[in-house]
Amino acid sequence: MPSADEVVKSSWADEVEEVEGGNLPPPVEKNDGNTKTITEYSLNEDGKKVKITSHYRIEKHRVARTIAKRKTWAKYGLSKNDKPGPNPATTITAEDVFMHFLSNKEEEQNEQEELKKKLMDAQKGQVKCRLCKEDHWTKQCPYKDKLEPLRSSLLGDEKVEEEPPQPGSGPPVDKAKMSGAGTQGKYVPPSMRDGGSKKGESMMSARGRDETATVRVTNLSENTREQDLQDLFRPFGDISRIFLAKDKNTGQSKGFAFINFKKREDAAKAIQVLNGYGYDHLILSVEWAKPSGTQ
Amino acid sequence: MKPIMLQGHERSITQIKFNREGDLLFSASKDPKPNVWYSINGERLGTYDGHSGAVWSIDVKWDSTLFVTGSADQTMRIWDVETGSSLSNLEMKTSVRGVSFSYSGTMIAYTTDKMMGHNSELDIIDVREPNDIDATPIMKTQVTPNYAKALSVLWGPLDEYVVTGHEDGCIIKWDMRTGKKMEVGQEHTKLIKDMQLSHDGMMLITASKDTTARLWDLATLEPLKMYKTDRPVNSASISPLVDTYPHVVMGGGQEAMDVTTTSSRIGKFDARFFHLVFEEEFARVKGHFGPINSISFHPNGRGYASGGEDGYVRVHVFDDAYYQFKFDF
């Protein structure tokens, strides 16, 4: 039977508490002019001693008399025993947050213009006017009115000087081909046209998207939206397109997405950083997208 | 900017309010102890202990001497701000939803819930003697069953009228001389969560569950502007520096019941800044990980505070970027 003196002894749980309190040095407060430093000690989860140093800056403000008087009031309620100055238990400084300004219209316009310029540059060398041999479509030729009648009168109907068809070039060449076949002005069913004998190009590549800078993201959570992907991938570089596979009925994400970057380096960076990144309680898998034709 | 995070509450924040000068920030939550803080450094001045239920609504007198709280424990208490002691405890038949000191500070208007066979009421009491308050209202108006339940209440200038926000989305202006309805503003389609006056008391902004906030001319209850978002708006505040920075800040998020099933990234618990005139959003501030329940500009317009469903109050002071930002017309 347990005797009475055994009961007097505090329980093992209390003992540990007591030891904890006893081993730790008391908090030190240092006040020097306009800064205050408080050094506290506590035990962390592993039972190791942790030293916490908090620095406070003491500021002086010139305020109305009523406000100054309110600052001298004694604390009450749950804060009754708080020392002057913020109590770290109730007041903490949060992480830095930034005001996120939404995109300015002006910037947007600039971006669009830049994009247009880039497109124009890309077209250079590919597009050649049939009239003046400059870098623009025949239709947009400034000398169209003068040169075209001259040209047609020189060449007649049949023999149009033909340029070797360039891969990826636009409609003017096609048109020229048709006229070369002597069928100008007549309707040709698509199957009879030159293209009919060739294997059709897929729509995707016809859009001229640079497939090389596309990454595939899988294991996304259902609640992901395009905006989230935008936020996630935007820091790596300019994005030309985000495709998030969604369920047609519910509008919820199917868990994968394709991100087209403008630059391949940016895409590589994104893969390096975000592959294996924890996002919404799931581990993302980010890899190069396979070209759409091969899947 | 580095916000100050105030962790004085155990449950979600219901309302926060600055005093007139902005040096004190009062906060109330669904736990029974409203707090008061020094807004400059986030130091807690004290708590008001006495209620036994959620505190729905708070208000502070213009000279920061008295503080009134309306609670779900079916009482309304008036407190001494300096000592935190309860000066009087007024017992009601149902819980108190909205409380508001009159402009002069001599009267309090409050609205009560429709519950247990009692109607929702709009009552006015005289508080010139805060230690010895006559609990019988000097004016009593039945809100239900003629109108929907009144949730929030505000006084107009010169104590001439009060405005109440209702569960069905309408706002009603009541004449203080006759106790009769003067005007009705029926624009919102769902309940009004919060109403705040502009700094000069000429305009009113209402936040509604119908995902919009609206700006009203207080004198005529004429709708002036509408700020549209994609989620319920819980609170909206007009910048006191409205001439140089005509901004409106709004807080919201999805329903509290859906919060735990959506990530904070999607829940969009940001504070959203709109241009007052052009009704266009221009900035956002992240921070809370629950919907913002109450938001308020600091009376000097150089910062704002927000209280969320997560139980935290965050006090922000704008950095230069805010002042340098030029709205693009």
Chai-1 contact restraints between the chains, C-beta under 6 A:
chainA,res_idxA,chainB,res_idxB,connection_type,confidence,min_distance_angstrom,max_distance_angstrom,comment,restraint_id
A,I67,B,E21,contact,1.0,0.0,6.0,A-B,restraint_1
A,I67,B,D23,contact,1.0,0.0,6.0,A-B,restraint_2
A,W73,B,E82,contact,1.0,0.0,6.0,A-B,restraint_3
A,K75,B,L45,contact,1.0,0.0,6.0,A-B,restraint_4
A,K75,B,G46,contact,1.0,0.0,6.0,A-B,restraint_5
A,Y76,B,G46,contact,1.0,0.0,6.0,A-B,restraint_6
A,Y76,B,T83,contact,1.0,0.0,6.0,A-B,restraint_7
A,Y76,B,G84,contact,1.0,0.0,6.0,A-B,restraint_8
A,G77,B,G46,contact,1.0,0.0,6.0,A-B,restraint_9
A,G77,B,T47,contact,1.0,0.0,6.0,A-B,restraint_10
A,G77,B,D49,contact,1.0,0.0,6.0,A-B,restraint_11
A,G77,B,G84,contact,1.0,0.0,6.0,A-B,restraint_12
A,L78,B,T47,contact,1.0,0.0,6.0,A-B,restraint_13
A,S79,B,R44,contact,1.0,0.0,6.0,A-B,restraint_14
A,S79,B,G46,contact,1.0,0.0,6.0,A-B,restraint_15
A,P86,B,N41,contact,1.0,0.0,6.0,A-B,restraint_16
A,P86,B,G42,contact,1.0,0.0,6.0,A-B,restraint_17
A,P86,B,E43,contact,1.0,0.0,6.0,A-B,restraint_18
A,T90,B,Q7,contact,1.0,0.0,6.0,A-B,restraint_19
A,T90,B,G8,contact,1.0,0.0,6.0,A-B,restraint_20
A,T90,B,R44,contact,1.0,0.0,6.0,A-B,restraint_21
A,T91,B,L6,contact,1.0,0.0,6.0,A-B,restraint_22
A,T91,B,G42,contact,1.0,0.0,6.0,A-B,restraint_23
A,I92,B,M5,contact,1.0,0.0,6.0,A-B,restraint_24
A,T93,B,K2,contact,1.0,0.0,6.0,A-B,restraint_25
A,A94,B,P3,contact,1.0,0.0,6.0,A-B,restraint_26
A,A94,B,M5,contact,1.0,0.0,6.0,A-B,restraint_27
A,D96,B,K2,contact,1.0,0.0,6.0,A-B,restraint_28
A,V97,B,V285,contact,1.0,0.0,6.0,A-B,restraint_29
A,V97,B,K286,contact,1.0,0.0,6.0,A-B,restraint_30
A,V97,B,G287,contact,1.0,0.0,6.0,A-B,restraint_31
A,M99,B,A283,contact,1.0,0.0,6.0,A-B,restraint_32
A,M99,B,V285,contact,1.0,0.0,6.0,A-B,restraint_33
A,M99,B,A321,contact,1.0,0.0,6.0,A-B,restraint_34
A,M99,B,Y322,contact,1.0,0.0,6.0,A-B,restraint_35
A,H100,B,R284,contact,1.0,0.0,6.0,A-B,restraint_36
A,F101,B,A283,contact,1.0,0.0,6.0,A-B,restraint_37
A,F101,B,F325,contact,1.0,0.0,6.0,A-B,restraint_38
A,L102,B,F282,contact,1.0,0.0,6.0,A-B,restraint_39
A,N104,B,D328,contact,1.0,0.0,6.0,A-B,restraint_40
A,K105,B,D328,contact,1.0,0.0,6.0,A-B,restraint_41
A,E106,B,D328,contact,1.0,0.0,6.0,A-B,restraint_42
A,N223,B,I266,contact,1.0,0.0,6.0,A-B,restraint_43
A,D228,B,R265,contact,1.0,0.0,6.0,A-B,restraint_44
A,D280,B,S263,contact,1.0,0.0,6.0,A-B,restraint_45
